[in-house]
Amino acid sequence: MLDGIRVAALMAATVATGLMAGVFGIYAVAIMPGLRTTDDRTFIGSFQAIDRAIVNPLFLATFMGALILSAAAALLHLKDGDRSVLMWAAAAAVLYLIAVVITVAVHLPLNDALKAAGAPADMADPAAVRRAFDEARWVSWNIVRVVASSVAFGCLAWALVQWGRTR
């Protein structure tokens, strides 16, 4: 029974982390490059709409679930005689924690400030609002999230391989 719980946690962590790596990645390769080419009002309005839409129960469950499940997968292997799964799952949890910390410390404050600026149609100087958003900082730190979450996903995938080898 414990083996079933261990592998279920590991598989769920891998899926959730892979989904989040994809979310961060799509921002890096499509959303932000696409928004970069728009005028200030369109950028602000589009970003605000995307940010409002992404804060939903499914996203939040996946975002936090990737961290919780990765940590659980590591903890469930603490007493396992073979430490190979533990090491990879723990590494994934730490790497994904980095992505969460970046989100909370960098992205949420920038997103919230842009939302607090109000409706783009009511802005006297949307260019100043966009500059204050600091798009370059947002994009740069997102790339760090992409790398951290993608490597975390790879660690979890390798932990699954290790788990399979020991069984």
HUTA-V126059 format. One record per backbone hydrogen bond with DSSP energy under -1.0 kcal/mol. NH is the residue of the N-H (numbers start at 1). CO is the residue of the C=O. E is the energy in kcal/mol with one decimal. If there is no record, write none. Layout:
nh,co,e
NH,CO,E
NH,CO,E
//
This chain:
nh,co,e
5,1,-2.0
6,2,-2.8
7,3,-2.6
8,4,-2.1
9,5,-2.6
10,6,-2.3
11,7,-2.8
12,8,-2.7
13,9,-2.6
14,10,-2.1
15,11,-2.5
16,12,-2.7
17,13,-2.6
18,14,-2.3
19,15,-2.6
20,16,-2.2
21,17,-2.6
22,18,-2.0
23,19,-2.2
24,20,-2.8
25,21,-2.4
26,22,-2.7
27,23,-1.6
28,24,-1.6
29,25,-2.4
30,26,-2.0
31,26,-2.3
32,27,-2.1
34,30,-2.2
35,31,-2.8
36,32,-2.3
38,35,-2.0
43,39,-2.8
44,40,-2.7
45,41,-2.7
46,42,-2.8
47,43,-2.8
48,44,-2.6
49,45,-2.1
50,46,-2.6
51,47,-2.8
52,48,-2.3
53,49,-2.3
54,50,-2.3
56,54,-1.8
60,56,-2.8
61,57,-2.5
62,58,-2.1
63,59,-3.3
64,60,-2.6
65,61,-2.1
66,62,-2.2
68,64,-2.7
69,65,-3.2
70,66,-1.6
71,67,-2.5
72,68,-2.6
73,69,-2.7
74,70,-2.0
75,71,-2.9
76,72,-2.7
77,74,-1.3
78,75,-1.6
87,83,-2.5
88,84,-1.6
89,85,-2.9
90,86,-2.8
91,87,-2.3
92,88,-2.1
93,89,-2.4
94,90,-2.3
95,91,-2.5
96,92,-2.9
97,93,-2.2
98,94,-1.7
99,95,-1.4
100,96,-2.1
101,97,-2.8
102,98,-2.4
103,99,-2.1
104,100,-2.6
105,101,-3.0
106,102,-2.8
107,102,-1.4
108,103,-3.1
110,106,-1.6
111,107,-3.1
112,108,-3.0
113,109,-2.1
114,110,-2.0
115,111,-2.4
116,112,-2.5
118,115,-1.5
122,119,-1.4
123,120,-1.3
129,125,-1.6
130,126,-2.5
131,127,-2.4
132,128,-2.4
133,129,-1.6
138,134,-2.2
139,135,-2.7
140,136,-2.6
141,137,-2.4
142,138,-1.7
143,139,-1.8
144,140,-1.2
145,141,-1.9
146,142,-2.6
147,143,-2.4
148,144,-2.9
149,145,-2.8
150,146,-2.3
151,147,-2.6
152,148,-2.1
153,149,-2.3
154,150,-2.2
155,151,-2.5
156,152,-2.3
157,153,-2.5
158,154,-2.4
159,155,-2.2
160,156,-2.0
161,157,-1.7
162,158,-2.7
163,159,-2.7
164,160,-2.4
165,161,-2.0
166,162,-1.6
//
